[in-house]
Amino acid sequence: MSGVQRQNILLLLLAVSLTGCARIRPPRGVRPVGRVMMTTGYCKCGKCCGWKRTWYGRPVFKSGSLKGERKKVGYTATNVRAHHGTIAADTSRYPFGTVMYIEGYGYGRVEDRGGAIQGEHIDLFFRSHAEALDWGRRRKKVKVWFVR
């Protein structure tokens, strides 16, 4: 393998890790804290994320302080593209970057927040609205690894 090929592979791995497509794992040397949380599902649709399209097709916030402002659909509060493993949480309790393991869902990282997400409630990202609805509202055991 040439030096250029090696460099291209390293750049690809760096890009994957920065876009959130890399596998989520707990930090080494940090013990998890056990919790029981209410979990719900969400997707990038307007129903789940509070946006609508203007008469000319531009997505905008439907309500709140940003009402009418342009909405970047599919991106989180940390400006990463939402994917399986993206968690919306109350960031006063679970700061961005906190890693969690949810029974029946797998590993995830707090990368988003929501207006109705408070306390011991987390919202799990799904690829489709149907998957989010299938998940529904479930009380689950959750392992939490707080960031340092």
Backbone bond lengths (Angstrom), bond angles and torsions (degrees), N, CA, C in turn:
res aa  C-N    CA-C-N  psi(-1)  N-CA   C-N-CA  omega(-1)  CA-C   N-CA-C  phi
1 M - - - 1.445 - - 1.534 107.91 -
2 S 1.327 115.65 131.33 1.462 119.64 -177.45 1.531 110.44 -78.38
3 G 1.307 116.05 167.14 1.465 122.20 178.53 1.523 112.13 -62.69
4 V 1.350 116.53 -36.00 1.468 121.07 179.40 1.530 110.33 -67.52
5 Q 1.343 116.51 -42.27 1.468 120.07 178.00 1.527 111.05 -62.72
6 R 1.343 115.82 -42.63 1.459 120.91 178.48 1.530 110.55 -61.26
7 Q 1.329 116.20 -42.95 1.470 121.37 179.75 1.539 110.40 -64.44
8 N 1.333 116.99 -41.43 1.464 120.44 178.63 1.532 111.45 -63.32
9 I 1.334 117.26 -39.82 1.465 120.99 178.25 1.522 110.10 -64.70
10 L 1.326 117.27 -43.22 1.463 120.81 178.49 1.530 111.39 -62.88
11 L 1.323 117.00 -40.84 1.467 120.53 177.60 1.526 111.12 -64.34
12 L 1.330 116.89 -39.64 1.458 120.94 177.81 1.527 110.65 -63.67
13 L 1.329 117.46 -45.11 1.462 121.05 178.34 1.525 111.33 -62.75
14 L 1.317 117.66 -39.14 1.463 121.45 177.26 1.518 110.42 -64.57
15 A 1.319 117.87 -43.21 1.470 121.79 179.42 1.523 110.97 -63.13
16 V 1.330 117.17 -42.43 1.462 120.94 179.33 1.527 109.99 -62.99
17 S 1.330 117.42 -43.41 1.465 119.56 -178.43 1.524 111.81 -68.54
18 L 1.327 118.80 -31.54 1.464 121.41 179.80 1.523 112.72 -78.44
19 T 1.319 119.13 -24.44 1.459 121.08 -178.47 1.513 112.60 -90.11
20 G 1.301 118.46 -1.17 1.451 120.40 177.16 1.520 113.70 85.84
21 C 1.324 118.21 7.25 1.458 120.66 -179.30 1.525 111.48 -84.20
22 A 1.322 116.65 -11.74 1.455 119.55 179.99 1.522 109.57 -71.40
23 R 1.310 117.10 156.97 1.457 120.88 179.44 1.519 109.95 -64.65
24 I 1.315 116.35 140.01 1.459 122.14 -179.72 1.524 107.71 -90.80
25 R 1.300 116.08 128.13 1.453 122.19 179.15 1.518 108.68 -134.82
26 P 1.335 117.13 153.45 1.457 119.44 178.05 1.525 111.31 -69.83
27 P 1.341 116.74 152.89 1.472 118.75 178.22 1.530 110.91 -68.21
28 R 1.308 116.03 146.63 1.463 121.11 -179.58 1.523 109.58 -73.39
29 G 1.321 114.55 143.75 1.456 120.41 175.37 1.524 114.61 77.54
30 V 1.315 118.00 6.76 1.461 121.58 178.62 1.517 107.95 -113.31
31 R 1.326 116.87 128.15 1.460 120.82 -179.91 1.521 109.84 -84.14
32 P 1.344 117.45 139.39 1.460 119.61 179.01 1.533 111.87 -76.78
33 V 1.327 114.26 154.81 1.451 122.23 174.47 1.524 106.17 -109.32
34 G 1.326 117.21 132.19 1.457 120.69 179.98 1.526 111.11 -87.20
35 R 1.316 116.13 138.13 1.462 122.22 178.63 1.527 108.19 -141.04
36 V 1.321 116.17 160.04 1.454 121.94 167.30 1.515 105.07 -115.62
37 M 1.336 117.18 122.34 1.463 121.38 -173.90 1.517 111.11 -128.50
38 M 1.331 114.25 153.97 1.454 120.71 169.46 1.517 106.19 -81.54
39 T 1.322 116.72 128.08 1.463 121.05 178.84 1.520 108.99 -118.71
40 T 1.303 115.15 142.59 1.460 122.37 174.29 1.519 107.58 -133.31
41 G 1.318 116.49 165.90 1.452 121.07 -179.94 1.515 111.22 -111.03
42 Y 1.332 115.89 150.48 1.455 121.38 173.52 1.520 109.92 -145.20
43 C 1.331 115.03 161.52 1.458 121.48 175.43 1.532 106.94 -131.49
44 K 1.316 117.46 -170.38 1.471 119.66 -176.53 1.530 113.46 -88.34
45 C 1.338 117.90 6.58 1.468 119.77 -176.27 1.531 112.10 -71.95
46 G 1.303 115.93 165.98 1.452 122.02 -179.38 1.515 113.42 -63.66
47 K 1.342 117.88 -34.56 1.470 120.77 177.89 1.523 110.80 -62.84
48 C 1.314 116.57 -43.76 1.459 120.85 -177.02 1.531 112.84 -77.27
49 C 1.320 117.30 -32.93 1.462 120.49 -170.80 1.526 114.94 -114.41
50 G 1.319 117.57 7.82 1.460 120.14 171.73 1.516 115.94 69.11
51 W 1.322 117.14 43.34 1.460 119.56 175.75 1.523 109.48 -131.31
52 K 1.308 115.67 164.17 1.470 122.39 176.44 1.514 107.75 -144.56
53 R 1.322 115.68 169.84 1.468 120.20 176.71 1.522 109.71 -99.97
54 T 1.320 115.57 142.48 1.454 120.13 175.17 1.520 108.46 -74.67
55 W 1.318 117.43 174.07 1.467 120.51 -178.66 1.524 111.85 -60.99
56 Y 1.338 117.77 -21.31 1.469 119.98 177.91 1.529 112.63 -104.29
57 G 1.353 116.97 13.62 1.455 120.59 169.71 1.513 117.92 95.90
58 R 1.316 118.42 -2.46 1.467 120.44 -178.30 1.534 110.05 -80.10
59 P 1.348 118.54 131.14 1.463 119.80 176.98 1.533 110.94 -74.79
60 V 1.337 115.60 132.38 1.465 121.97 178.97 1.526 109.14 -136.12
61 F 1.343 116.52 159.78 1.457 121.01 176.01 1.521 109.31 -65.69
62 K 1.338 116.20 136.78 1.458 122.05 -176.27 1.530 112.16 -80.51
63 S 1.345 117.78 -30.26 1.458 120.68 -176.73 1.521 110.30 -155.62
64 G 1.317 115.68 -177.94 1.463 120.95 177.27 1.508 112.60 85.04
65 S 1.313 115.88 -169.70 1.462 121.30 -176.85 1.526 113.08 -65.92
66 L 1.330 117.51 -20.69 1.467 121.38 179.85 1.526 112.85 -100.95
67 K 1.336 116.89 12.02 1.464 121.38 -177.68 1.527 110.81 -48.41
68 G 1.346 114.81 128.02 1.458 120.86 179.06 1.517 114.71 85.19
69 E 1.334 117.66 -12.39 1.470 121.08 178.11 1.528 109.03 -77.90
70 R 1.309 115.31 152.05 1.458 120.91 -179.04 1.527 111.16 -61.49
71 K 1.335 116.87 137.35 1.465 123.77 179.87 1.515 109.66 -112.38
72 K 1.303 116.07 129.79 1.457 122.31 175.94 1.533 107.00 -87.80
73 V 1.318 117.70 97.17 1.468 123.48 -172.69 1.526 110.78 -68.79
74 G 1.335 115.21 133.04 1.464 120.81 176.56 1.511 113.91 89.31
75 Y 1.329 118.13 3.07 1.461 121.79 179.20 1.522 110.12 -112.58
76 T 1.318 116.09 147.90 1.459 122.35 -175.98 1.522 111.19 -91.93
77 A 1.330 115.12 178.62 1.466 121.45 176.88 1.526 111.49 -63.77
78 T 1.339 117.36 -23.69 1.468 120.85 177.40 1.527 111.47 -91.41
79 N 1.334 115.89 7.98 1.466 123.71 176.16 1.535 113.65 65.39
80 V 1.340 116.02 33.85 1.462 119.98 171.73 1.525 107.50 -113.16
81 R 1.301 116.33 152.93 1.468 120.58 179.05 1.532 108.13 -69.62
82 A 1.328 115.88 129.13 1.461 121.15 179.54 1.529 110.08 -65.52
83 H 1.320 116.35 142.28 1.463 122.94 -178.89 1.523 107.95 -152.28
84 H 1.340 116.86 169.63 1.459 119.37 176.16 1.522 107.49 -55.39
85 G 1.321 116.61 125.05 1.467 120.71 -176.56 1.520 112.04 110.29
86 T 1.320 117.34 -8.77 1.465 120.58 176.23 1.523 107.97 -80.16
87 I 1.321 116.06 129.09 1.460 122.03 -179.49 1.520 109.27 -119.93
88 A 1.344 115.41 135.16 1.463 121.69 170.53 1.524 106.37 -100.55
89 A 1.338 116.55 130.57 1.460 120.69 -176.62 1.523 109.82 -144.52
90 D 1.314 115.03 170.76 1.459 122.48 172.93 1.525 105.86 -74.73
91 T 1.326 117.46 105.15 1.470 120.58 -172.56 1.530 112.87 -73.40
92 S 1.328 118.15 -7.33 1.470 118.69 173.01 1.536 109.54 -76.61
93 R 1.329 117.77 -22.94 1.468 122.79 176.25 1.524 112.60 -101.35
94 Y 1.327 115.57 -39.96 1.464 121.70 -176.43 1.529 108.36 -126.02
95 P 1.331 117.74 93.15 1.468 120.35 -175.87 1.528 112.52 -64.69
96 F 1.330 115.02 160.34 1.458 120.45 176.38 1.523 108.94 -52.79
97 G 1.328 115.66 138.00 1.463 121.12 179.70 1.513 113.86 97.73
98 T 1.346 118.01 -13.68 1.461 120.90 178.43 1.529 109.01 -63.13
99 V 1.322 116.53 131.24 1.462 122.07 -179.31 1.524 108.82 -98.21
100 M 1.334 116.38 138.76 1.459 121.78 179.82 1.525 109.53 -134.39
101 Y 1.347 114.46 151.29 1.458 120.65 170.51 1.520 106.79 -118.76
102 I 1.337 116.87 120.15 1.457 123.19 -177.57 1.522 108.38 -110.44
103 E 1.342 116.57 126.67 1.465 120.74 177.21 1.518 110.45 -55.58
104 G 1.319 117.20 130.08 1.459 121.51 176.90 1.515 114.74 84.30
105 Y 1.334 117.92 -8.39 1.472 122.17 179.86 1.520 110.35 -119.90
106 G 1.319 116.39 -44.52 1.463 120.87 -179.01 1.517 111.68 111.43
107 Y 1.331 115.18 -158.94 1.458 121.06 -178.78 1.521 110.79 -80.16
108 G 1.319 114.72 149.57 1.452 120.93 175.98 1.515 110.13 -153.33
109 R 1.334 114.75 167.50 1.467 121.26 179.68 1.518 108.52 -131.25
110 V 1.320 117.32 138.58 1.460 121.46 177.15 1.528 108.03 -71.50
111 E 1.339 115.75 112.79 1.458 122.16 -179.36 1.521 111.49 -132.95
112 D 1.350 115.99 3.29 1.462 119.54 -176.02 1.521 109.22 -148.00
113 R 1.331 115.41 167.92 1.461 121.61 174.46 1.510 107.17 -140.36
114 G 1.308 116.76 162.66 1.456 121.02 179.06 1.508 110.24 -142.78
115 G 1.325 116.74 154.64 1.450 121.26 -177.49 1.520 113.19 -61.60
116 A 1.331 118.13 -34.21 1.465 121.83 -177.35 1.529 112.18 -96.11
117 I 1.315 117.61 4.63 1.461 121.63 -177.36 1.526 108.17 -95.41
118 Q 1.328 115.90 104.26 1.461 120.58 -178.36 1.514 110.29 -137.84
119 G 1.322 115.95 146.46 1.460 121.46 176.12 1.511 113.08 64.49
120 E 1.327 115.55 -134.42 1.466 122.16 -176.36 1.533 110.75 -87.65
121 H 1.310 116.38 53.38 1.463 123.16 179.34 1.519 106.99 -133.95
122 I 1.325 117.10 130.72 1.466 120.96 175.62 1.520 109.18 -128.46
123 D 1.309 115.02 153.15 1.461 123.15 179.74 1.522 107.38 -115.53
124 L 1.322 117.53 125.31 1.467 123.10 -175.57 1.520 109.92 -103.45
125 F 1.324 116.76 134.62 1.460 121.32 -178.08 1.527 110.81 -79.36
126 F 1.344 114.96 136.13 1.461 122.94 173.37 1.520 108.64 -126.52
127 R 1.320 117.65 153.58 1.464 122.14 -177.34 1.518 113.25 -67.68
128 S 1.336 117.73 -28.08 1.463 119.67 -177.81 1.522 110.67 -133.50
129 H 1.321 114.77 158.73 1.458 121.14 178.66 1.536 110.10 -64.24
130 A 1.323 116.84 -37.65 1.467 121.07 178.99 1.532 111.05 -61.27
131 E 1.336 117.48 -42.69 1.468 120.85 178.19 1.522 110.70 -63.72
132 A 1.330 116.78 -41.72 1.468 121.07 178.89 1.525 110.43 -62.76
133 L 1.332 116.85 -42.85 1.465 120.70 178.16 1.528 111.39 -65.94
134 D 1.336 116.99 -38.57 1.466 120.79 177.39 1.530 111.06 -60.86
135 W 1.329 116.58 -38.56 1.466 120.58 178.14 1.524 108.77 -64.59
136 G 1.324 116.10 -45.24 1.462 120.83 178.01 1.511 113.37 68.30
137 R 1.321 115.64 -133.92 1.463 123.20 -177.66 1.526 106.50 -125.81
138 R 1.341 116.86 114.25 1.466 120.75 -175.26 1.525 110.90 -134.33
139 R 1.314 115.51 139.11 1.470 120.84 170.66 1.519 106.45 -84.86
140 K 1.324 115.96 126.10 1.463 120.15 -175.68 1.523 110.94 -134.60
141 K 1.339 114.98 151.07 1.468 120.62 169.87 1.520 107.12 -76.29
142 V 1.313 115.75 134.20 1.467 121.27 -177.08 1.524 109.06 -132.30
143 K 1.324 116.66 132.63 1.461 122.07 171.12 1.517 106.90 -96.46
144 V 1.331 116.64 132.81 1.469 121.99 -175.16 1.528 109.64 -121.52
145 W 1.330 115.86 128.65 1.455 122.91 173.63 1.525 107.04 -113.93
146 F 1.324 116.91 107.70 1.458 120.84 -179.02 1.527 110.31 -76.40
147 V 1.317 115.98 145.55 1.464 120.95 177.14 1.516 108.02 -75.92
148 R 1.297 115.56 153.93 1.476 120.40 -178.63 1.497 111.02 -88.99
